[in-house]
Structure formats: C-alpha cells, structure tokens
Amino acid sequence: MHPPYSPDLAPADYFLFPKLKLVMKGTRFEDEEAIKRKVTTMLKSNSVEDFSRCFRRLYERHQECIDRGGNYVEH
C-alpha cells in the first residue's frame, strides 16, 4: 500500500522543477543542446547543502505521511 499521489512526496516536484522553471521561464532556446546546457548549469549550481536540505525535508514529509496513516500530505 502507498498513499495517493502527493507532489510533496516527490523530490523533483518540490525541489528541482520549481527551480528549473524559474531559471528557464521566458527563455527561448535555439536548440535542444542549449536547453541541456542550461539545465546542466542549473543542476551543478546546487550545493551539497541544497540537496541535503531537500532530502531532509523529503524524510520529514514521508514521516508525516506515515503518521497520518498513509493519507495525502500537502504543504
């Protein structure tokens, strides 16, 4: 058994995608390679502490889901 889809329990949904959207919003890219370069630059700009904080929050949110008996979690 697992809870219904909860975006707060998907690290990419609350950590990476919002950052990517901010960096790329309104930008027109000439080709796919330009998009790859921009995404790679953004991903490399995240510090170890950023990722550590992300996984710490992910753990806390999963714990909250467990504490709620597997019910939906939203923040």
All heavy atoms as a GROMACS GRO file, in nm:
protein
  627
    1MET      N    1   0.085  -0.120   0.000
    1MET     CA    2   0.000   0.000   0.000
    1MET      C    3   0.088   0.125   0.000
    1MET      O    4   0.192   0.128   0.063
    1MET     CB    5  -0.088   0.002   0.123
    1MET     CG    6  -0.192  -0.109   0.130
    1MET     SD    7  -0.321  -0.092   0.007
    1MET     CE    8  -0.397   0.060   0.057
    2HIS      N    9   0.043   0.226  -0.071
    2HIS     CA   10   0.112   0.354  -0.070
    2HIS      C   11   0.006   0.463  -0.080
    2HIS      O   12  -0.107   0.439  -0.124
    2HIS     CB   13   0.215   0.365  -0.182
    2HIS     CG   14   0.157   0.346  -0.319
    2HIS    ND1   15   0.095   0.447  -0.387
    2HIS    CD2   16   0.152   0.238  -0.398
    2HIS    CE1   17   0.054   0.401  -0.502
    2HIS    NE2   18   0.086   0.275  -0.512
    3PRO      N   19   0.040   0.585  -0.037
    3PRO     CA   20  -0.058   0.693  -0.038
    3PRO      C   21  -0.092   0.734  -0.181
    3PRO      O   22  -0.016   0.706  -0.274
    3PRO     CB   23   0.012   0.807   0.036
    3PRO     CG   24   0.156   0.780   0.013
    3PRO     CD   25   0.170   0.630   0.010
    4PRO      N   26  -0.205   0.802  -0.198
    4PRO     CA   27  -0.235   0.857  -0.330
    4PRO      C   28  -0.123   0.952  -0.371
    4PRO      O   29  -0.048   0.998  -0.286
    4PRO     CB   30  -0.365   0.934  -0.308
    4PRO     CG   31  -0.407   0.911  -0.169
    4PRO     CD   32  -0.300   0.837  -0.097
    5TYR      N   33  -0.112   0.980  -0.499
    5TYR     CA   34  -0.006   1.069  -0.545
    5TYR      C   35  -0.005   1.197  -0.464
    5TYR      O   36  -0.106   1.264  -0.449
    5TYR     CB   37  -0.022   1.103  -0.693
    5TYR     CG   38   0.082   1.201  -0.738
    5TYR    CD1   39   0.215   1.160  -0.753
    5TYR    CD2   40   0.051   1.334  -0.759
    5TYR    CE1   41   0.313   1.250  -0.790
    5TYR    CE2   42   0.149   1.424  -0.796
    5TYR     CZ   43   0.279   1.381  -0.811
    5TYR     OH   44   0.376   1.472  -0.847
    6SER      N   45   0.108   1.230  -0.411
    6SER     CA   46   0.126   1.351  -0.333
    6SER      C   47   0.250   1.422  -0.384
    6SER      O   48   0.361   1.375  -0.363
    6SER     CB   49   0.141   1.316  -0.184
    6SER     OG   50   0.162   1.432  -0.108
    7PRO      N   51   0.234   1.537  -0.451
    7PRO     CA   52   0.352   1.606  -0.505
    7PRO      C   53   0.455   1.641  -0.399
    7PRO      O   54   0.574   1.649  -0.429
    7PRO     CB   55   0.295   1.733  -0.566
    7PRO     CG   56   0.148   1.723  -0.560
    7PRO     CD   57   0.111   1.605  -0.477
    8ASP      N   58   0.413   1.658  -0.276
    8ASP     CA   59   0.507   1.690  -0.169
    8ASP      C   60   0.596   1.572  -0.133
    8ASP      O   61   0.691   1.588  -0.057
    8ASP     CB   62   0.435   1.740  -0.044
    8ASP     CG   63   0.389   1.884  -0.059
    8ASP    OD1   64   0.426   1.946  -0.161
    8ASP    OD2   65   0.319   1.934   0.028
    9LEU      N   66   0.564   1.454  -0.183
    9LEU     CA   67   0.647   1.338  -0.155
    9LEU      C   68   0.736   1.302  -0.273
    9LEU      O   69   0.807   1.204  -0.270
    9LEU     CB   70   0.560   1.217  -0.117
    9LEU     CG   71   0.476   1.234   0.010
    9LEU    CD1   72   0.392   1.110   0.034
    9LEU    CD2   73   0.564   1.264   0.129
   10ALA      N   74   0.732   1.383  -0.378
   10ALA     CA   75   0.815   1.361  -0.496
   10ALA      C   76   0.921   1.470  -0.500
   10ALA      O   77   0.891   1.585  -0.528
   10ALA     CB   78   0.729   1.365  -0.621
   11PRO      N   79   1.047   1.438  -0.471
   11PRO     CA   80   1.151   1.540  -0.459
   11PRO      C   81   1.165   1.629  -0.582
   11PRO      O   82   1.187   1.749  -0.570
   11PRO     CB   83   1.278   1.463  -0.433
   11PRO     CG   84   1.246   1.320  -0.441
   11PRO     CD   85   1.099   1.303  -0.454
   12ALA      N   86   1.153   1.573  -0.700
   12ALA     CA   87   1.168   1.655  -0.820
   12ALA      C   88   1.056   1.758  -0.830
   12ALA      O   89   1.076   1.869  -0.880
   12ALA     CB   90   1.170   1.567  -0.945
   13ASP      N   91   0.937   1.724  -0.783
   13ASP     CA   92   0.823   1.815  -0.793
   13ASP      C   93   0.836   1.937  -0.702
   13ASP      O   94   0.785   2.043  -0.734
   13ASP     CB   95   0.692   1.743  -0.760
   13ASP     CG   96   0.648   1.648  -0.870
   13ASP    OD1   97   0.709   1.649  -0.978
   13ASP    OD2   98   0.552   1.573  -0.847
   14TYR      N   99   0.900   1.922  -0.588
   14TYR     CA  100   0.908   2.038  -0.499
   14TYR      C  101   1.048   2.095  -0.485
   14TYR      O  102   1.067   2.200  -0.424
   14TYR     CB  103   0.847   2.008  -0.361
   14TYR     CG  104   0.929   1.917  -0.273
   14TYR    CD1  105   1.026   1.968  -0.190
   14TYR    CD2  106   0.907   1.782  -0.272
   14TYR    CE1  107   1.101   1.885  -0.109
   14TYR    CE2  108   0.981   1.698  -0.191
   14TYR     CZ  109   1.077   1.751  -0.110
   14TYR     OH  110   1.149   1.668  -0.029
   15PHE      N  111   1.147   2.029  -0.541
   15PHE     CA  112   1.284   2.080  -0.528
   15PHE      C  113   1.343   2.122  -0.662
   15PHE      O  114   1.381   2.237  -0.680
   15PHE     CB  115   1.373   1.974  -0.462
   15PHE     CG  116   1.518   2.012  -0.453
   15PHE    CD1  117   1.560   2.117  -0.373
   15PHE    CD2  118   1.613   1.944  -0.526
   15PHE    CE1  119   1.693   2.154  -0.366
   15PHE    CE2  120   1.747   1.979  -0.520
   15PHE     CZ  121   1.786   2.084  -0.439
   16LEU      N  122   1.347   2.032  -0.758
   16LEU     CA  123   1.414   2.062  -0.884
   16LEU      C  124   1.328   2.137  -0.984
   16LEU      O  125   1.372   2.236  -1.042
   16LEU     CB  126   1.466   1.933  -0.948
   16LEU     CG  127   1.582   1.866  -0.877
   16LEU    CD1  128   1.620   1.737  -0.948
   16LEU    CD2  129   1.702   1.958  -0.870
   17PHE      N  130   1.206   2.091  -1.007
   17PHE     CA  131   1.124   2.151  -1.112
   17PHE      C  132   1.094   2.299  -1.088
   17PHE      O  133   1.103   2.379  -1.180
   17PHE     CB  134   0.997   2.071  -1.135
   17PHE     CG  135   1.020   1.935  -1.195
   17PHE    CD1  136   0.931   1.833  -1.173
   17PHE    CD2  137   1.133   1.908  -1.272
   17PHE    CE1  138   0.952   1.706  -1.228
   17PHE    CE2  139   1.155   1.782  -1.327
   17PHE     CZ  140   1.064   1.682  -1.304
   18PRO      N  141   1.058   2.339  -0.966
   18PRO     CA  142   1.034   2.482  -0.945
   18PRO      C  143   1.158   2.567  -0.975
   18PRO      O  144   1.148   2.676  -1.032
   18PRO     CB  145   0.995   2.492  -0.798
   18PRO     CG  146   0.939   2.357  -0.765
   18PRO     CD  147   1.021   2.261  -0.846
   19LYS      N  148   1.276   2.518  -0.937
   19LYS     CA  149   1.400   2.592  -0.965
   19LYS      C  150   1.424   2.600  -1.116
   19LYS      O  151   1.464   2.704  -1.167
   19LYS     CB  152   1.520   2.525  -0.897
   19LYS     CG  153   1.523   2.547  -0.748
   19LYS     CD  154   1.650   2.489  -0.690
   19LYS     CE  155   1.659   2.521  -0.543
   19LYS     NZ  156   1.794   2.504  -0.492
   20LEU      N  157   1.403   2.488  -1.184
   20LEU     CA  158   1.420   2.488  -1.329
   20LEU      C  159   1.324   2.586  -1.396
   20LEU      O  160   1.362   2.659  -1.487
   20LEU     CB  161   1.396   2.347  -1.386
   20LEU     CG  162   1.514   2.253  -1.384
   20LEU    CD1  163   1.471   2.113  -1.426
   20LEU    CD2  164   1.624   2.303  -1.475
   21LYS      N  165   1.201   2.586  -1.350
   21LYS     CA  166   1.101   2.677  -1.409
   21LYS      C  167   1.144   2.822  -1.393
   21LYS      O  168   1.131   2.902  -1.486
   21LYS     CB  169   0.965   2.655  -1.344
   21LYS     CG  170   0.897   2.527  -1.386
   21LYS     CD  171   0.763   2.514  -1.315
   21LYS     CE  172   0.699   2.381  -1.340
   21LYS     NZ  173   0.573   2.368  -1.267
   22LEU      N  174   1.195   2.858  -1.274
   22LEU     CA  175   1.238   2.996  -1.251
   22LEU      C  176   1.353   3.035  -1.343
   22LEU      O  177   1.355   3.144  -1.398
   22LEU     CB  178   1.281   3.014  -1.105
   22LEU     CG  179   1.170   3.028  -1.003
   22LEU    CD1  180   1.228   3.033  -0.862
   22LEU    CD2  181   1.087   3.153  -1.029
   23VAL      N  182   1.449   2.945  -1.356
   23VAL     CA  183   1.568   2.974  -1.437
   23VAL      C  184   1.533   2.982  -1.585
   23VAL      O  185   1.588   3.064  -1.659
   23VAL     CB  186   1.675   2.865  -1.412
   23VAL    CG1  187   1.788   2.876  -1.511
   23VAL    CG2  188   1.728   2.875  -1.270
   24MET      N  189   1.441   2.899  -1.630
   24MET     CA  190   1.415   2.886  -1.774
   24MET      C  191   1.294   2.966  -1.822
   24MET      O  192   1.275   2.983  -1.943
   24MET     CB  193   1.399   2.740  -1.809
   24MET     CG  194   1.525   2.661  -1.777
   24MET     SD  195   1.513   2.486  -1.807
   24MET     CE  196   1.537   2.484  -1.984
   25LYS      N  197   1.214   3.017  -1.731
   25LYS     CA  198   1.092   3.088  -1.768
   25LYS      C  199   1.121   3.204  -1.863
   25LYS      O  200   1.209   3.286  -1.839
   25LYS     CB  201   1.023   3.141  -1.642
   25LYS     CG  202   0.890   3.206  -1.668
   25LYS     CD  203   0.826   3.251  -1.540
   25LYS     CE  204   0.691   3.313  -1.569
   25LYS     NZ  205   0.624   3.354  -1.447
   26GLY      N  206   1.047   3.207  -1.971
   26GLY     CA  207   1.058   3.316  -2.066
   26GLY      C  208   1.178   3.309  -2.160
   26GLY      O  209   1.197   3.397  -2.242
   27THR      N  210   1.258   3.205  -2.148
   27THR     CA  211   1.377   3.191  -2.232
   27THR      C  212   1.343   3.111  -2.357
   27THR      O  213   1.278   3.008  -2.349
   27THR     CB  214   1.489   3.118  -2.156
   27THR    OG1  215   1.515   3.188  -2.035
   27THR    CG2  216   1.616   3.110  -2.239
   28ARG      N  217   1.388   3.160  -2.471
   28ARG     CA  218   1.374   3.085  -2.596
   28ARG      C  219   1.509   3.026  -2.630
   28ARG      O  220   1.609   3.096  -2.632
   28ARG     CB  221   1.327   3.176  -2.708
   28ARG     CG  222   1.187   3.225  -2.687
   28ARG     CD  223   1.128   3.267  -2.821
   28ARG     NE  224   0.994   3.313  -2.803
   28ARG     CZ  225   0.886   3.237  -2.821
   28ARG    NH1  226   0.900   3.112  -2.857
   28ARG    NH2  227   0.766   3.286  -2.805
   29PHE      N  228   1.510   2.898  -2.652
   29PHE     CA  229   1.633   2.828  -2.681
   29PHE      C  230   1.643   2.798  -2.830
   29PHE      O  231   1.543   2.767  -2.894
   29PHE     CB  232   1.640   2.697  -2.601
   29PHE     CG  233   1.644   2.720  -2.453
   29PHE    CD1  234   1.528   2.718  -2.378
   29PHE    CD2  235   1.764   2.747  -2.389
   29PHE    CE1  236   1.531   2.740  -2.241
   29PHE    CE2  237   1.768   2.769  -2.252
   29PHE     CZ  238   1.652   2.767  -2.178
   30GLU      N  239   1.764   2.807  -2.882
   30GLU     CA  240   1.785   2.785  -3.024
   30GLU      C  241   1.776   2.638  -3.062
   30GLU      O  242   1.735   2.605  -3.173
   30GLU     CB  243   1.920   2.842  -3.067
   30GLU     CG  244   1.922   2.994  -3.060
   30GLU     CD  245   2.045   3.051  -3.124
   30GLU    OE1  246   2.104   2.985  -3.211
   30GLU    OE2  247   2.080   3.164  -3.088
   31ASP      N  248   1.817   2.550  -2.970
   31ASP     CA  249   1.812   2.407  -3.000
   31ASP      C  250   1.812   2.327  -2.870
   31ASP      O  251   1.822   2.382  -2.761
   31ASP     CB  252   1.929   2.366  -3.089
   31ASP     CG  253   2.065   2.399  -3.031
   31ASP    OD1  254   2.077   2.415  -2.909
   31ASP    OD2  255   2.161   2.410  -3.109
   32GLU      N  256   1.802   2.197  -2.885
   32GLU     CA  257   1.796   2.108  -2.770
   32GLU      C  258   1.926   2.113  -2.689
   32GLU      O  259   1.923   2.105  -2.566
   32GLU     CB  260   1.771   1.966  -2.820
   32GLU     CG  261   1.739   1.868  -2.711
   32GLU     CD  262   1.703   1.731  -2.766
   32GLU    OE1  263   1.623   1.724  -2.862
   32GLU    OE2  264   1.757   1.633  -2.713
   33GLU      N  265   2.037   2.129  -2.754
   33GLU     CA  266   2.166   2.136  -2.684
   33GLU      C  267   2.172   2.256  -2.590
   33GLU      O  268   2.228   2.248  -2.480
   33GLU     CB  269   2.282   2.138  -2.782
   33GLU     CG  270   2.306   2.006  -2.852
   33GLU     CD  271   2.326   1.889  -2.756
   33GLU    OE1  272   2.405   1.904  -2.660
   33GLU    OE2  273   2.262   1.784  -2.776
   34ALA      N  274   2.115   2.367  -2.631
   34ALA     CA  275   2.112   2.487  -2.546
   34ALA      C  276   2.029   2.461  -2.420
   34ALA      O  277   2.066   2.505  -2.311
   34ALA     CB  278   2.056   2.605  -2.623
   35ILE      N  279   1.920   2.387  -2.435
   35ILE     CA  280   1.838   2.351  -2.319
   35ILE      C  281   1.919   2.261  -2.225
   35ILE      O  282   1.920   2.283  -2.104
   35ILE     CB  283   1.708   2.280  -2.364
   35ILE    CG1  284   1.622   2.373  -2.447
   35ILE    CG2  285   1.631   2.228  -2.242
   35ILE    CD1  286   1.506   2.306  -2.517
   36LYS      N  287   1.985   2.163  -2.281
   36LYS     CA  288   2.066   2.071  -2.199
   36LYS      C  289   2.175   2.146  -2.124
   36LYS      O  290   2.200   2.119  -2.006
   36LYS     CB  291   2.128   1.962  -2.287
   36LYS     CG  292   2.028   1.862  -2.339
   36LYS     CD  293   2.098   1.762  -2.429
   36LYS     CE  294   2.002   1.665  -2.493
   36LYS     NZ  295   2.070   1.569  -2.583
   37ARG      N  296   2.240   2.241  -2.190
   37ARG     CA  297   2.346   2.319  -2.123
   37ARG      C  298   2.289   2.400  -2.007
   37ARG      O  299   2.348   2.404  -1.898
   37ARG     CB  300   2.415   2.412  -2.223
   37ARG     CG  301   2.514   2.343  -2.314
   37ARG     CD  302   2.598   2.443  -2.392
   37ARG     NE  303   2.519   2.535  -2.473
   37ARG     CZ  304   2.479   2.511  -2.598
   37ARG    NH1  305   2.510   2.397  -2.657
   37ARG    NH2  306   2.408   2.602  -2.663
   38LYS      N  307   2.174   2.463  -2.029
   38LYS     CA  308   2.112   2.545  -1.924
   38LYS      C  309   2.071   2.459  -1.804
   38LYS      O  310   2.096   2.495  -1.689
   38LYS     CB  311   1.990   2.618  -1.981
   38LYS     CG  312   1.927   2.715  -1.887
   38LYS     CD  313   2.014   2.835  -1.867
   38LYS     CE  314   1.939   2.943  -1.792
   38LYS     NZ  315   2.019   3.063  -1.775
   39VAL      N  316   2.010   2.344  -1.830
   39VAL     CA  317   1.968   2.254  -1.722
   39VAL      C  318   2.090   2.201  -1.647
   39VAL      O  319   2.091   2.198  -1.524
   39VAL     CB  320   1.882   2.138  -1.777
   39VAL    CG1  321   1.859   2.031  -1.671
   39VAL    CG2  322   1.748   2.190  -1.829
   40THR      N  323   2.193   2.162  -1.719
   40THR     CA  324   2.314   2.112  -1.656
   40THR      C  325   2.378   2.218  -1.568
   40THR      O  326   2.418   2.190  -1.453
   40THR     CB  327   2.415   2.064  -1.763
   40THR    OG1  328   2.353   1.959  -1.838
   40THR    CG2  329   2.544   2.014  -1.700
   41THR      N  330   2.386   2.340  -1.617
   41THR     CA  331   2.442   2.451  -1.538
   41THR      C  332   2.361   2.472  -1.410
   41THR      O  333   2.417   2.488  -1.302
   41THR     CB  334   2.443   2.580  -1.622
   41THR    OG1  335   2.525   2.560  -1.736
   41THR    CG2  336   2.496   2.697  -1.541
   42MET      N  337   2.229   2.469  -1.424
   42MET     CA  338   2.143   2.489  -1.307
   42MET      C  339   2.162   2.378  -1.205
   42MET      O  340   2.175   2.402  -1.085
   42MET     CB  341   1.996   2.496  -1.351
   42MET     CG  342   1.899   2.515  -1.237
   42MET     SD  343   1.870   2.356  -1.160
   42MET     CE  344   1.725   2.378  -1.072
   43LEU      N  345   2.166   2.252  -1.252
   43LEU     CA  346   2.182   2.140  -1.160
   43LEU      C  347   2.317   2.145  -1.089
   43LEU      O  348   2.325   2.116  -0.969
   43LEU     CB  349   2.167   2.007  -1.235
   43LEU     CG  350   2.026   1.975  -1.283
   43LEU    CD1  351   2.026   1.850  -1.369
   43LEU    CD2  352   1.930   1.960  -1.166
   44LYS      N  353   2.421   2.183  -1.160
   44LYS     CA  354   2.554   2.191  -1.099
   44LYS      C  355   2.565   2.308  -1.001
   44LYS      O  356   2.654   2.308  -0.916
   44LYS     CB  357   2.661   2.202  -1.207
   44LYS     CG  358   2.683   2.073  -1.281
   44LYS     CD  359   2.794   2.086  -1.384
   44LYS     CE  360   2.823   1.954  -1.451
   44LYS     NZ  361   2.933   1.964  -1.548
   45SER      N  362   2.477   2.405  -1.012
   45SER     CA  363   2.483   2.521  -0.922
   45SER      C  364   2.426   2.491  -0.784
   45SER      O  365   2.444   2.568  -0.691
   45SER     CB  366   2.410   2.641  -0.984
   45SER     OG  367   2.270   2.621  -0.980
   46ASN      N  368   2.354   2.380  -0.770
   46ASN     CA  369   2.300   2.342  -0.639
   46ASN      C  370   2.413   2.288  -0.552
   46ASN      O  371   2.491   2.204  -0.594
   46ASN     CB  372   2.192   2.234  -0.656
   46ASN     CG  373   2.065   2.290  -0.714
   46ASN    OD1  374   2.001   2.373  -0.651
   46ASN    ND2  375   2.030   2.248  -0.832
   47SER      N  376   2.416   2.336  -0.430
   47SER     CA  377   2.521   2.293  -0.337
   47SER      C  378   2.484   2.159  -0.272
   47SER      O  379   2.368   2.116  -0.276
   47SER     CB  380   2.543   2.398  -0.229
   47SER     OG  381   2.430   2.401  -0.143
   48VAL      N  382   2.582   2.099  -0.211
   48VAL     CA  383   2.558   1.976  -0.134
   48VAL      C  384   2.456   2.004  -0.026
   48VAL      O  385   2.367   1.922   0.000
   48VAL     CB  386   2.691   1.923  -0.075
   48VAL    CG1  387   2.666   1.809   0.022
   48VAL    CG2  388   2.785   1.881  -0.186
   49GLU      N  389   2.465   2.121   0.035
   49GLU     CA  390   2.369   2.158   0.140
   49GLU      C  391   2.227   2.168   0.084
   49GLU      O  392   2.131   2.129   0.150
   49GLU     CB  393   2.409   2.289   0.207
   49GLU     CG  394   2.315   2.334   0.317
   49GLU     CD  395   2.293   2.233   0.428
   49GLU    OE1  396   2.388   2.162   0.465
   49GLU    OE2  397   2.179   2.224   0.480
   50ASP      N  398   2.212   2.220  -0.039
   50ASP     CA  399   2.080   2.226  -0.102
   50ASP      C  400   2.019   2.086  -0.112
   50ASP      O  401   1.902   2.065  -0.078
   50ASP     CB  402   2.088   2.286  -0.243
   50ASP     CG  403   2.115   2.435  -0.242
   50ASP    OD1  404   2.085   2.502  -0.141
   50ASP    OD2  405   2.166   2.484  -0.345
   51PHE      N  406   2.097   1.991  -0.162
   51PHE     CA  407   2.048   1.855  -0.176
   51PHE      C  408   2.024   1.790  -0.040
   51PHE      O  409   1.926   1.718  -0.021
   51PHE     CB  410   2.144   1.771  -0.261
   51PHE     CG  411   2.131   1.797  -0.408
   51PHE    CD1  412   2.223   1.876  -0.475
   51PHE    CD2  413   2.025   1.745  -0.480
   51PHE    CE1  414   2.211   1.901  -0.610
   51PHE    CE2  415   2.011   1.770  -0.616
   51PHE     CZ  416   2.105   1.848  -0.680
   52SER      N  417   2.112   1.817   0.055
   52SER     CA  418   2.095   1.763   0.189
   52SER      C  419   1.965   1.813   0.251
   52SER      O  420   1.887   1.736   0.309
   52SER     CB  421   2.214   1.803   0.275
   52SER     OG  422   2.197   1.757   0.406
   53ARG      N  423   1.939   1.942   0.238
   53ARG     CA  424   1.816   2.002   0.290
   53ARG      C  425   1.694   1.940   0.221
   53ARG      O  426   1.593   1.909   0.285
   53ARG     CB  427   1.820   2.153   0.269
   53ARG     CG  428   1.708   2.228   0.332
   53ARG     CD  429   1.720   2.382   0.320
   53ARG     NE  430   1.800   2.432   0.210
   53ARG     CZ  431   1.924   2.482   0.223
   53ARG    NH1  432   1.982   2.488   0.341
   53ARG    NH2  433   1.990   2.526   0.119
   54CYS      N  434   1.704   1.919   0.090
   54CYS     CA  435   1.595   1.858   0.014
   54CYS      C  436   1.561   1.720   0.068
   54CYS      O  437   1.444   1.688   0.092
   54CYS     CB  438   1.634   1.847  -0.133
   54CYS     SG  439   1.525   1.742  -0.231
   55PHE      N  440   1.662   1.637   0.089
   55PHE     CA  441   1.636   1.501   0.136
   55PHE      C  442   1.592   1.499   0.282
   55PHE      O  443   1.514   1.412   0.321
   55PHE     CB  444   1.756   1.412   0.111
   55PHE     CG  445   1.768   1.376  -0.034
   55PHE    CD1  446   1.864   1.437  -0.114
   55PHE    CD2  447   1.680   1.288  -0.092
   55PHE    CE1  448   1.873   1.407  -0.249
   55PHE    CE2  449   1.687   1.257  -0.228
   55PHE     CZ  450   1.785   1.317  -0.306
   56ARG      N  451   1.638   1.595   0.361
   56ARG     CA  452   1.590   1.605   0.499
   56ARG      C  453   1.441   1.638   0.500
   56ARG      O  454   1.363   1.577   0.572
   56ARG     CB  455   1.672   1.712   0.574
   56ARG     CG  456   1.649   1.715   0.722
   56ARG     CD  457   1.746   1.806   0.798
   56ARG     NE  458   1.776   1.933   0.734
   56ARG     CZ  459   1.891   1.964   0.674
   56ARG    NH1  460   1.989   1.877   0.668
   56ARG    NH2  461   1.909   2.083   0.620
   57ARG      N  462   1.399   1.733   0.416
   57ARG     CA  463   1.257   1.767   0.407
   57ARG      C  464   1.175   1.650   0.353
   57ARG      O  465   1.064   1.626   0.397
   57ARG     CB  466   1.237   1.888   0.316
   57ARG     CG  467   1.277   2.018   0.383
   57ARG     CD  468   1.231   2.135   0.299
   57ARG     NE  469   1.326   2.242   0.311
   57ARG     CZ  470   1.361   2.326   0.216
   57ARG    NH1  471   1.308   2.315   0.096
   57ARG    NH2  472   1.448   2.421   0.236
   58LEU      N  473   1.231   1.580   0.256
   58LEU     CA  474   1.162   1.464   0.200
   58LEU      C  475   1.138   1.359   0.309
   58LEU      O  476   1.029   1.304   0.321
   58LEU     CB  477   1.244   1.403   0.086
   58LEU     CG  478   1.184   1.280   0.019
   58LEU    CD1  479   1.052   1.312  -0.047
   58LEU    CD2  480   1.283   1.224  -0.083
   59TYR      N  481   1.239   1.334   0.391
   59TYR     CA  482   1.224   1.240   0.501
   59TYR      C  483   1.113   1.287   0.596
   59TYR      O  484   1.027   1.208   0.636
   59TYR     CB  485   1.356   1.227   0.578
   59TYR     CG  486   1.342   1.143   0.703
   59TYR    CD1  487   1.348   1.005   0.696
   59TYR    CD2  488   1.321   1.204   0.826
   59TYR    CE1  489   1.332   0.928   0.812
   59TYR    CE2  490   1.305   1.128   0.941
   59TYR     CZ  491   1.310   0.991   0.933
   59TYR     OH  492   1.294   0.916   1.046
   60GLU      N  493   1.113   1.415   0.631
   60GLU     CA  494   1.012   1.469   0.722
   60GLU      C  495   0.871   1.455   0.663
   60GLU      O  496   0.776   1.421   0.734
   60GLU     CB  497   1.042   1.614   0.754
   60GLU     CG  498   1.167   1.632   0.838
   60GLU     CD  499   1.217   1.777   0.842
   60GLU    OE1  500   1.157   1.865   0.778
   60GLU    OE2  501   1.319   1.800   0.910
   61ARG      N  502   0.858   1.480   0.533
   61ARG     CA  503   0.726   1.468   0.469
   61ARG      C  504   0.681   1.323   0.462
   61ARG      O  505   0.564   1.294   0.481
   61ARG     CB  506   0.731   1.532   0.331
   61ARG     CG  507   0.743   1.682   0.342
   61ARG     CD  508   0.767   1.747   0.210
   61ARG     NE  509   0.784   1.890   0.232
   61ARG     CZ  510   0.778   1.981   0.140
   61ARG    NH1  511   0.756   1.946   0.016
   61ARG    NH2  512   0.795   2.108   0.169
   62HIS      N  513   0.773   1.232   0.436
   62HIS     CA  514   0.736   1.090   0.437
   62HIS      C  515   0.695   1.047   0.577
   62HIS      O  516   0.600   0.971   0.593
   62HIS     CB  517   0.851   1.004   0.386
   62HIS     CG  518   0.854   0.991   0.239
   62HIS    ND1  519   0.919   1.081   0.157
   62HIS    CD2  520   0.798   0.900   0.156
   62HIS    CE1  521   0.903   1.045   0.031
   62HIS    NE2  522   0.830   0.936   0.028
   63GLN      N  523   0.765   1.097   0.677
   63GLN     CA  524   0.729   1.064   0.815
   63GLN      C  525   0.589   1.115   0.847
   63GLN      O  526   0.512   1.047   0.913
   63GLN     CB  527   0.832   1.121   0.913
   63GLN     CG  528   0.812   1.073   1.055
   63GLN     CD  529   0.822   0.922   1.068
   63GLN    OE1  530   0.918   0.862   1.023
   63GLN    NE2  531   0.722   0.861   1.126
   64GLU      N  532   0.558   1.235   0.801
   64GLU     CA  533   0.424   1.289   0.823
   64GLU      C  534   0.318   1.202   0.756
   64GLU      O  535   0.212   1.176   0.812
   64GLU     CB  536   0.414   1.432   0.770
   64GLU     CG  537   0.280   1.496   0.799
   64GLU     CD  538   0.273   1.641   0.756
   64GLU    OE1  539   0.376   1.700   0.718
   64GLU    OE2  540   0.161   1.696   0.760
   65CYS      N  541   0.347   1.154   0.637
   65CYS     CA  542   0.255   1.064   0.568
   65CYS      C  543   0.233   0.936   0.648
   65CYS      O  544   0.120   0.890   0.664
   65CYS     CB  545   0.309   1.032   0.428
   65CYS     SG  546   0.203   0.923   0.332
   66ILE      N  547   0.341   0.882   0.702
   66ILE     CA  548   0.331   0.762   0.785
   66ILE      C  549   0.247   0.790   0.908
   66ILE      O  550   0.158   0.713   0.944
   66ILE     CB  551   0.472   0.712   0.825
   66ILE    CG1  552   0.544   0.659   0.701
   66ILE    CG2  553   0.464   0.607   0.935
   66ILE    CD1  554   0.693   0.636   0.721
   67ASP      N  555   0.273   0.906   0.972
   67ASP     CA  556   0.200   0.945   1.093
   67ASP      C  557   0.050   0.962   1.065
   67ASP      O  558  -0.033   0.940   1.153
   67ASP     CB  559   0.256   1.074   1.152
   67ASP     CG  560   0.398   1.057   1.206
   67ASP    OD1  561   0.442   0.942   1.224
   67ASP    OD2  562   0.465   1.161   1.226
   68ARG      N  563   0.015   1.000   0.943
   68ARG     CA  564  -0.126   1.017   0.905
   68ARG      C  565  -0.189   0.889   0.853
   68ARG      O  566  -0.297   0.890   0.798
   68ARG     CB  567  -0.139   1.124   0.797
   68ARG     CG  568  -0.107   1.263   0.845
   68ARG     CD  569  -0.120   1.361   0.732
   68ARG     NE  570  -0.091   1.495   0.778
   68ARG     CZ  571  -0.142   1.602   0.722
   68ARG    NH1  572  -0.221   1.592   0.617
   68ARG    NH2  573  -0.111   1.721   0.768
   69GLY      N  574  -0.118   0.780   0.867
   69GLY     CA  575  -0.172   0.653   0.823
   69GLY      C  576  -0.174   0.636   0.672
   69GLY      O  577  -0.256   0.563   0.618
   70GLY      N  578  -0.085   0.708   0.603
   70GLY     CA  579  -0.077   0.694   0.458
   70GLY      C  580  -0.165   0.790   0.382
   70GLY      O  581  -0.177   0.782   0.261
   71ASN      N  582  -0.229   0.882   0.451
   71ASN     CA  583  -0.317   0.978   0.384
   71ASN      C  584  -0.237   1.088   0.312
   71ASN      O  585  -0.120   1.108   0.338
   71ASN     CB  586  -0.415   1.040   0.484
   71ASN     CG  587  -0.516   0.939   0.533
   71ASN    OD1  588  -0.563   0.857   0.455
   71ASN    ND2  589  -0.547   0.946   0.660
   72TYR      N  590  -0.306   1.160   0.230
   72TYR     CA  591  -0.248   1.266   0.146
   72TYR      C  592  -0.175   1.369   0.231
   72TYR      O  593  -0.221   1.408   0.338
   72TYR     CB  594  -0.360   1.332   0.068
   72TYR     CG  595  -0.316   1.437  -0.028
   72TYR    CD1  596  -0.262   1.400  -0.152
   72TYR    CD2  597  -0.328   1.572   0.001
   72TYR    CE1  598  -0.221   1.496  -0.243
   72TYR    CE2  599  -0.288   1.668  -0.090
   72TYR     CZ  600  -0.235   1.630  -0.211
   72TYR     OH  601  -0.194   1.725  -0.301
   73VAL      N  602  -0.060   1.411   0.183
   73VAL     CA  603   0.020   1.513   0.250
   73VAL      C  604   0.038   1.629   0.153
   73VAL      O  605   0.071   1.609   0.038
   73VAL     CB  606   0.160   1.458   0.288
   73VAL    CG1  607   0.245   1.568   0.346
   73VAL    CG2  608   0.147   1.341   0.384
   74GLU      N  609   0.013   1.749   0.201
   74GLU     CA  610   0.033   1.867   0.116
   74GLU      C  611   0.085   1.980   0.201
   74GLU      O  612   0.039   2.002   0.312
   74GLU     CB  613  -0.098   1.909   0.050
   74GLU     CG  614  -0.083   2.024  -0.045
   74GLU     CD  615  -0.211   2.058  -0.118
   74GLU    OE1  616  -0.304   1.977  -0.116
   74GLU    OE2  617  -0.216   2.167  -0.175
   75HIS      N  618   0.182   2.052   0.145
   75HIS     CA  619   0.240   2.169   0.216
   75HIS      C  620   0.234   2.289   0.128
   75HIS      O  621   0.253   2.288   0.015
   75HIS     CB  622   0.386   2.142   0.256
   75HIS     CG  623   0.396   2.042   0.365
   75HIS    ND1  624   0.406   2.076   0.496
   75HIS    CD2  625   0.396   1.907   0.363
   75HIS    CE1  626   0.414   1.967   0.569
   75HIS    NE2  627   0.407   1.863   0.490
   0.00000   0.00000   0.00000
